[in-house]
Every structure is written in structure tokens, then in C-alpha cells.
Amino acid sequence: MDNDRFYAALAEILEVESVGDGDFLSRFDAWDSLTKLSIIALAVSEYKTPLSARELDAMETVGALRACLEKKSP
């Protein structure tokens, strides 16, 4: 996984300048159901990794999301 590309894509979805592993997903102003769908779509399109809304809800931080995608991606 290209971490820089991941962080840039996630920052765009979350409508912020940048993100880091320690950032809590739920604390972003743009954190809502549409954002979650966009992240799920990113996981499938960019990382060929299915990600459910339930899995995403269980992740607290950007780092947890990155680690999950790295673990699950083919």
C-alpha cells in the first residue's frame, strides 16, 4: 500500500488538508454516512478490499483503517 496515496485520498474524502494515523475518524467534521460510503468505495476500488459499514464503525482511527486495508488487501 502506498501510504501517501492512501492519506491523500482519505484527506480528500474527509475534506481536510491532511490526515495521520492517530486521527480519530469520528472527529472529522465531514464524518457522516456519505463519507463512510466513500471510504467503503475507496477500499473496493483502490485496494480491492471489501469493507462493511460495521467494520468501518469499529475502527476509531485512520491508522486502524490503514492497518485493516493492508491486512485484508490481496
C-alpha positions in Angstrom: 0.0 0.0 0.0 1.2 3.4 -0.9 0.7 5.3 2.4 1.0 8.8 0.9 -1.7 8.0 -1.7 -3.9 6.5 0.9 -3.6 9.5 3.2 -4.2 11.9 0.3 -7.3 10.0 -0.8 -8.7 9.9 2.7 -8.0 13.6 3.3 -9.9 14.4 0.2 -12.9 12.3 1.3 -12.8 13.9 4.7 -12.4 17.4 3.2 -9.2 18.2 5.2 -5.6 19.2 4.3 -4.1 16.0 5.7 -4.7 13.0 8.0 -2.4 10.9 10.2 -2.7 7.5 11.8 -3.6 9.0 15.2 -6.6 11.0 13.9 -9.9 9.8 15.2 -12.3 9.3 12.3 -15.4 10.4 14.1 -13.9 13.7 15.0 -13.7 15.0 11.4 -16.5 17.5 10.6 -17.3 15.6 7.4 -17.8 12.2 9.2 -21.2 11.0 8.2 -22.9 8.2 6.3 -21.9 9.5 2.9 -18.3 9.8 4.0 -18.4 6.2 5.2 -19.8 5.1 1.8 -17.0 6.9 0.1 -14.4 5.2 2.2 -16.0 1.8 1.6 -15.9 2.6 -2.2 -12.3 3.6 -1.9 -11.4 0.3 -0.2 -13.0 -1.7 -3.0 -11.9 0.4 -6.0 -8.3 1.2 -4.9 -7.4 -1.7 -2.6 -9.7 -4.5 -3.9 -10.8 -5.0 -0.3 -14.4 -5.3 0.7 -15.2 -3.3 3.9 -18.5 -3.3 5.6 -20.1 -0.4 7.4 -19.9 -2.4 10.6 -16.2 -2.9 10.2 -15.6 0.7 9.5 -17.7 1.8 12.5 -15.5 -0.4 14.7 -12.3 1.5 13.6 -11.5 4.5 15.7 -8.5 5.9 13.9 -7.0 6.5 10.5 -4.3 4.1 11.5 -6.8 1.3 12.3 -8.4 1.8 8.9 -5.0 1.7 7.1 -3.9 -1.4 9.0 -7.2 -3.1 8.2 -6.9 -2.4 4.5 -3.2 -3.6 4.5 -4.2 -6.8 6.2 -7.2 -7.5 4.0 -6.0 -6.4 0.6 -4.8 -9.1 -1.8 
